[in-house]
């Protein structure tokens, strides 16, 4: 399972990275700190799983999910 973590808070991102590292069968393919970066990375890396922060400045996690769904990524 290829995972992408998206959160604007570095401590939250670090915590998720540690949890994923302990999970068997999960490969962290990248992290992003904003919605625009998340969309670019998702299109480039084609992760199976996105862990999205719901409340981020600008493009939040829900905006990312909608954008990727419209683009055919979900």
C-alpha positions in Angstrom: 0.0 0.0 0.0 1.6 3.3 -1.1 0.7 6.2 1.1 1.0 10.0 0.9 0.7 12.1 4.0 -0.6 15.7 3.7 -0.6 18.0 6.7 0.5 21.6 7.3 1.7 20.8 10.9 5.1 19.2 10.9 4.5 17.4 14.2 1.4 15.8 12.9 3.2 14.7 9.7 6.1 13.3 11.7 3.6 11.3 13.9 1.9 9.8 10.9 5.2 8.9 9.4 6.2 7.0 12.5 2.8 5.2 12.6 3.1 4.2 9.0 6.7 3.0 9.5 5.3 0.6 12.1 2.5 -0.6 9.9 3.3 -3.7 7.8 2.7 -3.5 4.1 2.6 0.3 4.0 5.2 2.3 2.0 5.3 6.1 2.6 5.9 7.5 -0.9 5.8 11.2 0.1 4.6 14.0 2.3 3.1 17.4 1.4 2.4 20.4 3.6 -0.3 22.1 1.4 -3.1 21.1 -0.9 -1.5 22.3 -4.1 1.6 20.2 -3.4 -0.6 17.3 -2.4 -2.4 17.3 -5.8 0.9 17.5 -7.7 2.4 14.7 -5.7 -0.7 12.5 -6.0 -0.7 12.9 -9.7 3.0 12.1 -10.0 3.2 9.3 -7.4 -0.2 7.6 -7.8 -0.5 6.6 -4.1 -3.1 4.0 -3.0 -3.8 6.0 0.2 -3.9 9.7 1.0 -4.0 10.8 4.6 -5.3 14.4 4.3 -5.5 17.1 6.9 -9.1 18.5 6.8 -8.2 22.0 8.1 -5.3 23.6 6.1 -4.9 27.2 4.9 -5.8 27.6 1.2 -6.7 24.3 -0.3 -7.7 21.9 2.5 -8.0 18.1 2.5 -11.6 18.1 1.3 -10.6 20.4 -1.6 -7.7 18.0 -2.5 -10.1 15.0 -2.4 -12.6 16.8 -4.7 -9.9 17.9 -7.1 -8.4 14.5 -7.4 -11.8 12.9 -7.8 -12.6 15.3 -10.7 -9.3 14.5 -12.3 -10.0 10.8 -12.2 -7.7 10.0 -9.3 -10.4 8.7 -6.9 
